[in-house]
Amino acid sequence: VDKEFCPLCLFLPSYSLTLAQIMNALKILSTVLSCFGEKRVRTFILFFLVFIFCRAQDNEAPVVTAQGDQIYCPQSFIHIVTAFNIVDVDDVEIDEFSIQISEGYQRGQDILRFVNTHSGVSSSWSDKEGKLTLKGVAGGPVLYSDLIPAVLDVVFESTSNDPTAVKYFSLTAGSANFLPET
């Protein structure tokens, strides 16, 4: 069930309930509501089950793991990660993925880019934010199977002869922004 098609789900907070908790709640509610008549109890139980079913269909956030702690030589480029994976138990694609120089960014000198082309991934660089945004072709969602090799292929480079000593990169599912100035 998609939240767009379940009006009840749009207004209620997300809860994680076990089947035992749901069944126990139904028993209690059934007992309490039994004095209101069988038809009303059945209606309420149906309402309750729709609520629980909608809550169970919440989208799980992807889990991103990355490694990379390398030494950068000025006037060259270096891969930002040496290992990368993204696991999403309920999706095969994501609307966008961002990689940002979140600390130590030197505007106009630092850049993130691909070394090679990736047919299933489009990228856009924001000099203002120090962020490379990855999406699917024509701006649509990008498949995780295309995203993983693309992220492994992203490099950092700087035109500065004396870049700041430490750079931190944020890899984000979505469009969060981690630079204090933007």
N, C-alpha and C positions, 0 to 999 in steps of 0.2 A: 504494500500500500504506500503510495507516494503521499507526502504531507499535503501536496497541492490538492489532492482529491479527498482528503479527510479533514473536514472543517474542525472537528474536535481536536485533532492533533496540533493544529496551528496555535492554539491558545493555551495549551497545557504544558507544564514543564516535563522534562524527560525523567523517567524513573526506570530503574532496573529491578525487576521483580522476578523471583523464581516461580516455577510452576506451583510449588507447594504454598507459597505466599498468596498467589492468585486464588488457588482453590480454597484456602482458609478464609480469605476475604469474601469469596462468593458464599461460603457456608454461613458466615456471620451475617452478611447482608440479606441473604435469603431468609434467615430466621427473623431478623428485625423487620423486614418488609412484608413478611407473610400476613401480617394483620391488615395490609392494604389491599389484599386480593391477588389472586393468582395471575391475572392478566397484567397488572402493574408490575408484579415481581418479574415476570418473564421479559417485559419491556426493559426494565432496569438492568437485568442480567445481560440482555443483548447489548444494551448501551455500554455496560461495563466491559464486555468482551471486545467490542469495537475499540474502546479506549485502550485496552491492554494490547490488542493486536497492533494498533497504530504505534504505540510506544515501542513495541518490539521491532518495528521496522525502521527505527532511527538509523541514520547513516553513521557508520563507524569511521573515525578519522584514520587516515593512513599513518603508518609508523615509518619514519625516515631514519635511516642509520647511515653515517658517513665517517670516514677516517681521512686524515691528511694533516700532516704537520711537517712541512718541508721548508728548506732554506731557499730563498729566492735570490737569484743573481740579477742585479740591475741590467736593464736593456735586453731582457730575455722574456720568456714566458714559462709558466709552470702550471701543471694541472692542479686545480683547487682541491681535488679529492683523489685519494689512492684507492678507495673502496667506497661504494655507494649502493644502497638498496632502498626500495620503498615497498612496503607490504600493506595491502588494503584488503581486508577480508570480504568486503561486500561491493567492491568496484574494480573495474579493469582500466579505468581512465580517470583523469583529473582535469578540471577546467584550466588551471594554470599552475605553474611551479616557478618559484622565484629564487634566485641566488643573488645575494647582496653582500657587498663589502660593508659590513656593519660597523667596523671600527678600523681606524687608520686610513680611511678613504681620502685620496687626494684628487679632487675634482679636476677634470681636464687632463689628468696624467694617467690615472688608473683606468683599466677597462677589463671586462670579462667578455669572452667570446668563445666560439667553437673553433677547434683546430680543423675539423672535417665537417662535411655537410651531413645532415641527418634528414632524410626524406619525410619522415613522419612528424618532424618537430620544426616549428618556426620560433625565432627568437627576436627579442627587441631589447636594446640597451638604453637605459635611462641614465644619462650623465649626471642629471640633477640628483637622482636617488642612489647612484652607484649600484644599480640593480639590473640584472639580466632576467627577463621574463620569458619563460618557455611555455608555448601553447602548441596545440595541434595545427595542422595545415589549415589555412584560411581562418585562423583564430579560434577554431573549435577546440574541443577537449583533446588531450594528448594521451595516448595509450601508455601505460606503465612500461610495456615492453619496448616502446620507442624512447621513453623518457630516461630510463636507466642508462643506456649507452650514451645518450646525449649528455647527461650530467657528468659522466666519467670523462667526456671529451672537452669539458669547459676548462679554459685556461685563464689565468690572471697574467696581465702584463702591465708595465708602467713605462712611460717615456721619461720619467725622472731618473737622473743620475744618482740621486740620493733619496730613494723612497723611504717612507716612514718605516721604522723597525719592525712593527708587528701589524699584521692585517688579520682581521677576523671575518669569516664568511658565515652568513646565515642562509641555510637552505630551508625553504618554507613551502609547504603545500598551501597555495593561495597567494594573496597579495599583501601580506603584512609588510610594514616598513620599519626597519630597525635603525636607520640613521637619525640621530637626534635633530639635525638641522632641517629635515624634510617633513 
